[in-house]
Amino acid sequence: MDVRGAVAVVTGASSGIGAATALRLHEAGARLVLHGRDGDRLDALAERTGGVAVRADFAEPGAVEAAAEEIAARAGRVDVLVNNAGMGYAGPVSGMSGVDVRRLLSVNLAAPVELTRALLPALLDRPRSVVVFVTSIAGRAGVAGESVYSATKAGVDVFAESLRLELAGTGVRVGVVVPGVVDTEFFARRGRPYQRRSPRPVPADKVAAAVLAAITAERAEQYVPRWLRLPIAVRGTVPAVYRALSARFGGSAEFPESFRHWKR
């Protein structure tokens, strides 16, 4: 898909992967509609890119529906939807409050489902359009201390795959970008900075490049970095081996990294 002149909606655009994706799309010639919670950052990015800023906290009741209405009214049409907005939580599930759980479910899972549903008529109205979901390796491998977060990302994965099948034969293409550890403010915001030795965080722009490729080349699935495919392939073909190795590493984020060294 050629994004020059296309109207692209990017959620979670005020920082991290979303901001990097917005800049990539701007450089490629897209017209941007930028969603985020941080009004100052969002306005600065909108000014830099000539985009439209839509401020909303997707954890609040009715926020997604209101944002969808504002997007439709201000954009006129939608050619690309990048569902990137998300939040994390670090700690055992037993220590989570009900508010913590509901907020993760609302922002990470319900919001992309609801926003996609609301904007789908506009996407179907275009001769060619793309929906991209930014998920996480945690949604495919599982990570101890991030069980609810992992579950929300797994839910988005399955929704994207189901939607791809549902939209077969239409002009809408669906892509998924699966990042590992990314160098953003995500970890500080979740309440626990990233302090593991490996895997090393990749730059947000590397994930943004994968998002752009998912749009322009209409790729169904991409891992960032690419070697993350290996542990997931092992999980699918020999799950007993995968679980034994995962238990050895305590289900930590260092577990997938061990496969990269093993591959060598």
N, C-alpha and C positions, 0 to 999 in steps of 0.2 A: 504494500500500500504506500502510495506517495503522500507524505504528510504535509507537503507544501500547501498552505491555505486551509488545511483541515482544522476543525475545531476539536481541541483535545482537552478533556477534563482530567485533572490530576488531583487526587485526594491526598491529604497529608503533605501538602506542598510547602509548608512553611519551614521545613528543615530536612536534613538527611537525604534519604533516597528520593523522596518526593521533590525536593528542591532541585536536586541534581537532574532528575528526569525532566522537570520543567525547563531547565536550561538547555538540555539536549534537544528537546522538542522545539524550543524557540529557535535554536541555531539551525534546525532542520526546516524552519519556515512555517511551523504550526501556529495557529491562534489559540491562546491558552485561556482556560477557566480554571482558576486555582483555588482549591479548598484547603483550609487549615484552621487551627485554633488560635495560633499566635498572630493577632491582628497586625502588629507592627512589622514582623518579618514577612507576613503575607503581602502587606501593602508595598513593602520595599521590593519584593520579587515581582509583583504585578507591575510596578513602575518600571523596573528594569527590563521586563519582557513585553510590556504593552498588554498584559493579560488582565482578566477580570478576576477580582478577589471575592470569594464567597466564604465568609467566616462562619464556622459552626462547630459545636462540640457534639460529636456523634454519640456520646454517652447519654445525652439529654433526650428525654422523650419527645418525639415529633421532629427532632433536628434533621434527620435524614430526609424525611418527606419535604420539610420546608426548604432544605438545601436543593433538592431535586427540582422543586418548583422555581426557585430562584435561578438555577442553572438554565433551565429550559427557557425562562423568560428573557434572560440576559444574553444567552448564547445564540438563540434562534435555531440552532441545529447542533447535533453531536455526532462527530465522526470517530472519535477515540475516547475511551474511558479507561483510565488507569486507576484501579482500586489499590491504593498503597497505604492509606491511613491505618495506623495500628498502634498498640501500646503493649508493654510487657509487664511481667511480674516475676520476681525472683524469690523463691522460698517454698517450703513444703505446703501442700494443699491444706493440711490441717491448720496452718497458721493464717489462712486467708479468711477474710470476712465475706459475708454474703454480698456486700457492696463491691468488694474487689472482684468477685466472680462475675457478677452481673455487668460490671463495667467492661471487663475483658470480652465477655460474650457480645455485648452491645457494639463495641467499637471494632473488634477484630472479625466478627462473624456476621452478626445481624446487619451491620451498616453496609458492607459490600454487597450482601444479598439484596437488601432493600433498595439501595441506590441503583444497582444494575436492573432490578425489576422496574423501577420507576423510569429509568432512562431508555429501557429497551425499545419502546415504540419509536423513539427518535432515532435510535441506532438502526432499527429495521427499515426506517424510512429512507436511509441512505443507500446508494448503489453498492457501496463497500464501506465497512466499518470494523473496528477492532475493540475488543475488551481484553485488558490485561490485568491479571491478579498478581500482586506481589505477596508471596506466601513466606515460607521459612523451612529450612531443613529440619527444624524442630517438629514440624507438622508431618514429616515423613519418617524421621528416625526416633522421635521422642527424646526428651531431655529431663533428667531428674531435677526436681525443683522448679520445673516450668510446665507442669502437667496440664493446667488449664490453658495456658498460652499455646502449648503444643496442640491441644484439642481444637482450639479455635482455628489454627492454621490448617490442620487436617480437614476441618469442615469446609474451609474455603477451597481447598484442593478438590474435594469431591464435588462441591457445587460447580466449580469451573469445568470439571470433566463432564458432568451431567449436562451442563449448559451447552458445551461444545456439541454433544450428541443431539440435544434438543434443537439446536440451530443449524444443523447440517442441512444444506440445500438453500440456505438464506445467504445474504451478503455479509453476515456478521461472523467474524472469526474470533476465536477465544484463545488467549495465550496465558501461560503461567510462568513466572520467574521465581526460582527457588534459591534465595541467597543463604549463605552460611553466616558467619560472623562478619558484620559490617561496621566500619569505623564511623559511627554516628553518636548522637546524644542518647540513643535508645537505652543503653545500659545504665547510664547515670539516672535517667528518668524512671527506670523501673525500680530503683532503690538499691541497686548493687552494681558497682562498676565492673567492667570486664577485666579480670586479673589473671586469666589462665595463660600459660606459656604458648599453647597452641589450641586450635588453629589461629594464625594471625589474622586480624580483621582486614578485609579488603576495602578499598575506597568506595564511597557511595557512588562515585561516578562510574565505577566498573559495573555496578548493578544497573545504573541508569542506562548505560550503553546496551545492556542486555534487554532492558525494557524497550528501548528504541528499536532494537533488532526484532523483538517479538512483534512490534507493530509493522515495521517496514517489510520484513521478510515473512511476516505472518507465521512465526514459529509457535508451535503448540506448547513447547516446554524447554526451559533453559535452566541449568544450574550455574550458580556463581559462588566459588570457582567450579570449573567443569568436573574436577575429580570427585566431587560430591556424589556423582552418579554411582560410583563404585559401591559404597556401603549400602545404598538403597537397592542396588542390584543383588547384593549378597543377601539382604533382608528378604527379598522376594523369592530367591531361588533356594537358599539354604537357611531358613529362619532360625533353626536350632543353633547353628554356628554363630549367626549374628547375635542372638540373645546371650550366648555364652561369652562372646567377646565384649558385648555391651555391659554385662554384669561385672566383668573384670575391670572395666573402666568406671564403674559406678554410674553408668548412664550419663556421663558428663559430655560436654561439648568437645572434649579432647578425643572422644571415641571415634568420630568420623575421620579425624586427622590421622589416626593410626593406620587407616586403610591407605592413605596416600603414601605413607612410608613403606607399607607392605607391598604396594603396587610396584615400587621401585625395585 
